[in-house]
């Protein structure tokens, strides 16, 4: 796999991921309301580990949630990573 950069995501050839994209979601809505498809690359796609988890109004002004990166085809791994979601009122 070659290094790839898209929308704040760096997918490195040694299968390391760095997520620096900024995500925000509406308080009280599930994570599935935040589309991850725009961040997909030929190297793989992103999904929420628990898409039904509700975005909360954390006292710190952000919430940490888990997403999963899965390479295409029958690759032998998936990688989970924590990302920050800024809760917003709608």
Beta strands, then each sheet from edge to edge (+ up, - down):
strand 1: 4-6
strand 2: 9-11
strand 3: 17-19
strand 4: 23-26
strand 5: 45-48
strand 6: 63-70
strand 7: 78-88
sheet 1: 1+ 2- 3+
sheet 2: 4+ 7+ 6- 5+
end
